[in-house]
């Protein structure tokens, strides 16, 4: 008589308290990721911080389990992936089609695409997770964190480690949020800026060094290779590009205006070319392993399928395929209506049938293709390292080419902008499918390693998608009203770069209307090819030194205010990890460093959303200074604020890293 099946089947997993906690973490992390992604062009993975928070909070319940904590991180992981829609949707503002983000339309894009991504990933689970030897680095790491600190498997040392992790996230958030509030008062400067003449011909350059804990922390998370690559890109952009092209501009302008105009109108498109070719190269390298891996996994699945349907263990039970099919079909109907409605309101009413039916076919086929590719890429190199921007580039180019072939010949030139908007809109739907599929299999791998039930995780993923989809539109709208986006008429000095959205919208315009300077794109492609060649040589000659081409492209494309602090964070993170290797608990110390960095991002990003709300509604709240409502000092304090802010920033970094190192060494000691 076996005693195992009953308690295993009845253990706490998909609980109301887990769903509520997961949704709360999702709302917070999604808002943080949206703000930070628009600012830096990067999003951060939320699974591990969510798992640590969940373990610390649910430990108060005696019946909490590792599977319940896994459900919480599964829901919250949607925050790190669904927020990737910022790589596309702000393009609607950038091309001047939307003035704001309509809630129901934006929500529908995120929710329908996200649910479709979950459904598409379900048939792939056995092929790419159960019957595959893909490493799933992030899924494995999250599983290890859960095993160390969850439920009945936790010893005294792991309990201490879980508490220390929560403290690292919490105090990291408090420190970065407090610093951001003081920056809003202008007692601390937000950045350290200098512009200068490069030669006697009038060429200019400069740098803008952001005092941002979030950017610093993302540097820690992405690592030294990416940080150095972004520095290389910044040097190409501001050491060569801006000085070179500024000599062709209006030399009578102030240095700052000339430098920023040159970067915005010239150098940024060179960066776009470098990003494009790098992303496509990364995808191209994965074509062979994707095809080989899928073929072998599908073959293995067929061998195991015979007779298994009625004897599947709990850990192999997905949402029934009939329900998956019904939900998938149920998604297609509103997607068709959404595409038709958008086309009709865009002035393309005569072509609504083609746009709706053809659009759904495009979403079905392209969506499943990108789900498969992204799912495999996530297993191979991790969700965070997956070149989602490359997927977005390919999808928008494909959508634009199809519109040029089948719709543009039958509309007037005045409908060109409407076609660009439609291309971006349908790309947003497919991109959401890709982003969620890119993450889901990683979560399901974590579940496999902690003995979770797949169908419960899949339900949790749908919950996370809907929760994240409800948060994204209002946060996007708030940020747009408070800051705006770079390149949009009327955007202020604090406009956010939103680099991928700018690139994808520029490509859509270029393909459909032909109003882009392709020579600059071609220069960027050339630079990207050179960097790719260098990186491949380094890959064959050394194991430790790489220069990721996509990061170089981002370094050229992004303003220095978004890159230089990432470089500093990558160096400090590398140094911290080197010191950790010589400590008594190296892995625990490194993990606490990661959690501290996650907290630094979350704190600044959340307070950034709050400050954006204050700026957006400053007039209604009665503030006299509408641009800087919390300011306590005048502009004449600017020079002092730079030095004071910089010194305090450095002191906080030193203190926080020493604190987490001491805390790691004290784990388990009485």
Secondary structure, 3 states (H helix, E strand, C coil): CCCHHHHHHHCCCCCHHHHHHHHHHHHHHHHHHHHHHHHHCCCCCCHHHHHHHHHHHHCCCCCCCHHHHHHHHHHHHHHHHHHHHHHCCCHHHHCCCCCCCCHHHHHHHHHHHHHHHHHHHHCCHHHHHHCCCCCCHHHHHHHHHHHHHCHHHCCHHHHHHHHHHHHHHHHHHHHHHHHHHHHHCCCCCCEEEEEEECCCCCCEEEEEEECCHHHHHHHHHHCHHHHHHHHHHHHHHHHHHHHHHHCCCCCCCCHHHHHHHHHHHHHHHHHHHHHHHHHHHHHHHHHHHHHHHHHHHHHHHHHHHCCCCCCCCHHHCCCCHHHHHHHHHHHHHHHHHHHHHHHHHCCCHHHHHHHHHHHHHHHHHHHHHHHHHHHHHHHHHCCCCCCHHHHHHHHHHHHHHHHHHHCHHHCCHHHHHHHHHHHHHHHHHHHHHHHHHHHHHHHHHHHHHCCCCHHHHHHHHHHHHHHHHHHHHHHHHHHHHHCCECCCCCCCCCCECCHHHHHHHHHHHHHHHCCCCHHHHHHHHHHHHHHHHHHHHHHHHCCCCCCCHHHHHHHHHCCHHHHHHHHHHHHHHHHHHHHHHCCCCHHHHHHHHHHHHHHHHHHHHHHHHHHHHHHHCHHHHCCCCCCCCCCCCCHHHHHHHHHHHHHHHHHHHHHHHHHHHHHHHCCCCC
